[in-house]
Amino acid sequence: MKLRFAPSPTGLLHVGNARQAVANALFARRHGATFQLRIDDTDSTRSKEEHVDAIRHDLTWLGLEWQESFRQTERLASYEAAAERLRASGRLYPCFESEEELRAKREQRIRQHRPPVYDRAMLRLTAEQRASAEANGKVPYWRFRLTDGTVMWDDLVLGRTQVKLPAISDPVLIRADGTILYSFASVVDDLETGITHIVRGEDHVTNTGVQVDIAMALGASPHRFSFGHLPLLLDEAGGKLSKRFDGLSLRALRQDGIEATALVSYLARLGSSEDPHPLSLDELAATYDLAHISRSAARFDTRQLLALNRRTMHAMPFEAVSARLPVGATPEFWSVVRGNVDMLNEARHWWDVVGGSIVPPPLEGEGAFLTQALDLLPEEPWHRETWHEWTNSLREPSGRKGKALFLPLRLALTGEEKGPELSDLLPLMGRERVAGRLRMAAS
Ligand SMILES: Nc1ncnc2c1ncn2[C@@H]1O[C@H](COP(=O)(O)OP(=O)(O)OP(=O)(O)O)[C@@H](O)[C@H]1O
């Protein structure tokens, strides 16, 4: 068995693309299949080298290992050879109509209440007409003649699915400038590199009908591939995700401090009835089943991801994050803050709280209380009980208790209303820093 993830390097991978990558990688892992990474870079105007690097980097970050990889531009000779076979069998035919001519034909068909499908006029082109077009400097582009049937398959996600080929225009497989189009290169690769299962977005359902027809024209059996089409992932507003806007790109999420484990676990369970937990790839793969994924579009839910991220970090040992923590951060620091951050980046603030400087918010009317707190601040050494001893000693002289006692201290010392236990933070901060902050907040 062999699966593949085949992104085009036209932008940064987003969470929708990643959902497909995760589905393929987990399916492959579960079934001991090979996982191939194919870079669909035949569109030279939109493909960029930096995006190829970014794709590899993003997938590596996610922990999705591929066993083989290639780029379509390395295989142009194979596409040309396959095209020759289709030309020889009469399935690939030259066309000369311009965009304007095609538009005019489409509009006419719509006016006549007929489906705007290409009329195959060029199939009737005689050798003389073709020669004269070429003599006039016209270069043909090539369409594939679809059969008149219906392509049917048992989709691993959608169930019984069909595409009626007569409702589709014969697709252009090769442009006049020689560029090979995605749907053709993809079939040739899938056939020649031994792909068995094609798992991709629902946006490809029509392509699947066309590609099965092309594969058969190249000699494949109708059930050469198994297909699974996962519904598209929408952004939180219900809009389409795009590689051109990078709000939900993997890079942006990584830079925001999202953990790969959280994202993979979230994407693996999305659209299934199982609640996501932070799990390893092996754990996720053990129960991964495309048939359990909902057939309706899923929405990306940042809050759910953040909750999962928080849980992921809570379970992470210091060694797993130390390289990404501020310089000097200690295991003690990590064990204190890890239960209180949604994203690793937030640890920076807590590092400033215990080891750097912060600007507390103005605390109107709290000056006298904070001065009192400073006067009663215990001497070092400090330990976990220091906070309780200190606040207990403050109760009577200040006449305060509960929130009125704790909140101004927390705000003065950390700048935040919430956060790690002060009994844990205080020993990390040390007396000098605490005293300085109380003085600053009191003034
Ligand atoms: N919003 C989405 N949700 C789920 N899968 C998606 C989404 N958009 C694309 N995909 C899938 O991602 C995989 C990679 O495809 P591709 O690189 O063409 O992505 P794309 O975002 O559609 O790119 P482009 O905008 O360049 O066409 C395909 O399986 C495709 O179906």
The ligand as a MOL file (V3000), in Angstrom:
LIG
                    3D

  0  0  0     0  0            999 V3000
M  V30 BEGIN CTAB
M  V30 COUNTS 31 33 0 0 0
M  V30 BEGIN ATOM
M  V30 1 N -9.6740 24.0930 3.1170 0
M  V30 2 C -9.2160 22.8710 2.9390 0
M  V30 3 N -9.5870 21.8900 3.7840 0
M  V30 4 C -9.1120 20.6370 3.6390 0
M  V30 5 N -8.2550 20.2770 2.6700 0
M  V30 6 C -7.8480 21.2050 1.7980 0
M  V30 7 C -8.3080 22.5490 1.8660 0
M  V30 8 N -7.7330 23.2410 0.8550 0
M  V30 9 C -6.9470 22.3690 0.1880 0
M  V30 10 N -7.0140 21.1480 0.7310 0
M  V30 11 C -6.3140 19.9210 0.3340 0
M  V30 12 O -4.9240 20.1130 0.5270 0
M  V30 13 C -4.2070 19.2230 -0.3300 0
M  V30 14 C -3.0900 19.9760 -1.0160 0
M  V30 15 O -3.6290 20.6690 -2.1160 0
M  V30 16 P -3.1390 22.0260 -2.7140 0
M  V30 17 O -1.6870 22.2100 -2.4780 0
M  V30 18 O -3.6490 22.1040 -4.0910 0
M  V30 19 O -3.9380 23.0230 -1.7470 0
M  V30 20 P -4.7290 24.3690 -2.0110 0
M  V30 21 O -4.7720 25.0760 -0.6710 0
M  V30 22 O -6.0260 24.0570 -2.6570 0
M  V30 23 O -3.7310 25.1500 -2.9540 0
M  V30 24 P -3.9530 26.2360 -4.0700 0
M  V30 25 O -4.6200 27.4120 -3.3690 0
M  V30 26 O -2.5540 26.5300 -4.5000 0
M  V30 27 O -4.7980 25.5860 -5.1270 0
M  V30 28 C -5.2560 18.6260 -1.2590 0
M  V30 29 O -5.5750 17.3400 -0.7820 0
M  V30 30 C -6.4560 19.5430 -1.1020 0
M  V30 31 O -7.6630 18.8570 -1.3050 0
M  V30 END ATOM
M  V30 BEGIN BOND
M  V30 1 1 1 2
M  V30 2 1 2 3
M  V30 3 2 2 7
M  V30 4 2 3 4
M  V30 5 1 4 5
M  V30 6 2 5 6
M  V30 7 1 6 7
M  V30 8 1 6 10
M  V30 9 1 7 8
M  V30 10 2 8 9
M  V30 11 1 9 10
M  V30 12 1 10 11
M  V30 13 1 11 12
M  V30 14 1 11 30
M  V30 15 1 12 13
M  V30 16 1 13 14
M  V30 17 1 13 28
M  V30 18 1 14 15
M  V30 19 1 15 16
M  V30 20 2 16 17
M  V30 21 1 16 18
M  V30 22 1 16 19
M  V30 23 1 19 20
M  V30 24 2 20 21
M  V30 25 1 20 22
M  V30 26 1 20 23
M  V30 27 1 23 24
M  V30 28 2 24 25
M  V30 29 1 24 26
M  V30 30 1 24 27
M  V30 31 1 28 29
M  V30 32 1 28 30
M  V30 33 1 30 31
M  V30 END BOND
M  V30 END CTAB
M  END
